Every structure is written in C-alpha cells, then in structure tokens.
Amino acid sequence: LGDVYKRQSLVGADISYQKTSTGQYQVTLNNYYYCPTPWNQFGNSVGIRCTAPNQPDQYFSLSSMAPTSGTEISQVCSSSLSNTQCSGGTLVGIKKYTYQGLITLSDSVPEWTLSYVDHQRAISSNILTDQGMVVQAVIKTNENNSSFIFTNRPAPILEASQSLDYSYAGTDPDEDSITYTFINSMYMDTNANYSPVIYASGYSGSNPMFTSILDSLSGQLSTAFLPANTVYFVAVKVSEYDRITKELKGSVTQDMLFSSQSLLNILPEAQGIQINNGVGTLIDSTTLQASVGDTLNFSIPVLENDTTSTIQLQHNIADALPGANVTVVNGNPATVNISWQVPFGASTSNYFTVKATDDQCPMLGICLLYTSPSPRDRTRS
C-alpha cells in the first residue's frame, strides 16, 4: 500500500489500537494538516506496515472516517473560523483527518510494530527539511490490551511571551500504569528503514525545544519562553505497564508541531490546588496526597490577567476519579471544584487534565494542566 505523498503540510500524527478479539485490533490513525489542503491529495485510505522479527511484513489499509474532507480544529474563536486558511483567509488553519481499520495479526508472534509513514512533514525550526514522519504502535499479542488514546490539543499555537504549560492528555481503557518519554522524531530513509530525523544544531529528541522538560508520570510538558515565529516538532512515546506485574503491555507514539507567535493574548494560568476541607497533603501545586477512605474537597482556580477575558474549563476528571462530584464555574477567574472519596484499591497515581480556554479573538489562548490526587493506602507499610 502506498505511503501518502503530499506537499509539506503535515503538522502531526498519532496512532492507537483497540483489541476486539484474539488476534484482531481496530487501529485508528489521526493526521493533522495545514490548510489549504485539497481532499483529492489524500485519497480514501492510507496504509500501515506491521513488522515483527523473523516474520514477513504485513500491510493493511485504514479507511477514511467521516467527514472525509476533514474536521477543522484551528485555534481561533468561532467568529474567526471563516478567516482561516481553511476558508481562504489568512489565519493559520488546521484540519484533522481520521482513518480506521480492523487488522488481524498472528497471536503466535509475541510482538508486532505498526508503522505509518508520511513523507511531507511541515518545515520546522528544529528538524532539517525534506524529512518525513513515522508514528508507531507496539502490540503485545499475549496481552488483553487496548492502547492509550491521545486527546491533547493538536498543533498548539503558543504566546511567545509566556512559558509553555501543556499536558499530553489522554485516556487508557485498561487503566494501566502510564509513562511518557521524549523520543526521536522518525522518518523513512531511502532504504525504507525507519531512522531518527536529523536535528538542527542545539536540538535533539530529548530536547526538542530549548530546555524542554517532560514529566514521565503525568505527561506535563514545560519549557522556557519560545522565540516568536518559531515552530518545533516534539515526539513522545506513551508506554503502558501492568499495575501488578509491571510488565510492558504496549506503546504508541505521537509527533506534533508546536508553534510560537506574538498573539497579543495573555494565556490563562492555573493557580494550583486549593484544599477546601483540610483533608489531604499538598506535595506541590499540582499534587495532592491522601489516604484510602479520605474525602477530598479541593479546587483549582485559573486566572488570566486580561480582565476582559472569560475563561472556559474542560476536564477529564470523571475518567481519572470515578464517582467524583465536579462543578465548574467559568469566568475570570474560572474554577473547577472536586469532591472525591478515595476508594480502597485506588491507583497510587490518578492524573487528570483541565483545559482552560479564553474567548479572545482571533486566536484563542489555551492552557493545559495536569493534577494528581495520589492515594496513600493505609493497608500498606
């Protein structure tokens, strides 16, 4: 199956899978492209390659999901959508294209690697030109496992005057232990091998944009101020481990572009956890520790110094803290209030993400932050 050949417009991709039965997996690929991107450059399907040691390669087709013309996800307010490059305007426009397909792999082979190749990575500040992109997933066939699914904001545009605060949000259907790791961005070389890209001087997979720091447990990405009008590709691998055996169950990767512009828009900033009932211990501004049986009652306010802005909050708390009572008050400041009784057997780390978006036009200001209520089981020494 042919790889996708397009003009240099790809700003990101990620891959995930769901095990549906023995040896069968539903694979989902998300691609993100700059506009304008005529649909006839894509086709109705893309190919993935499955490899394993001492096994012949297998190729599968993933079909385009509706809408086949893509979904616009440009980082603009609703009244400015008609002014993006997706509609013939001048503001940065980005579309998301999703492909899915059911594949069958031999379960007598313990591990398969799924790879998707695109040859038209967008030009960036940290990777030399004329290199494509590869995103991959590792399937352990002896595991009854469905992969981590990325839900983070694709191809974010950052305010050049503020430091980066960004979370690799996502969900894991099996509630496995998750780790996040910087990896080299990959491309397919002229010998059809998957190789690390060649980085510009001063950059690497482990330092893709100046002094980048990625928290391996929470997926929180931070870095110092970025110069205006610069763009950086950041590749991350998310690995899943069995909570009991600690064995690797699988992994997926994402490669995504981060842009920095002078938006003239002050971004929302989280003010840290505030305990409302005296229960729990603050480890730092984003980590709260408690014991099994405790009822936590805490808030996370988000403030923007531009008093004309209204902040709206979104979150995935229900996935991370089952049974929690959550209320959200939008405004400036905006606040999310959480009440949660720590159940017996709760994971020792429970990460959730709060997304704060202001209403400034034309470019929205977005802040993604993580928080972790961490139970301390009284039955443990």
Order of alpha helices (4+ residues) and beta strands (2+ residues): beta-beta-beta-beta-beta-beta-beta-beta-beta-beta-beta-beta-beta-beta-beta-beta-beta-beta-beta-beta-beta-beta-beta-beta-beta-alpha-beta-beta-beta-beta
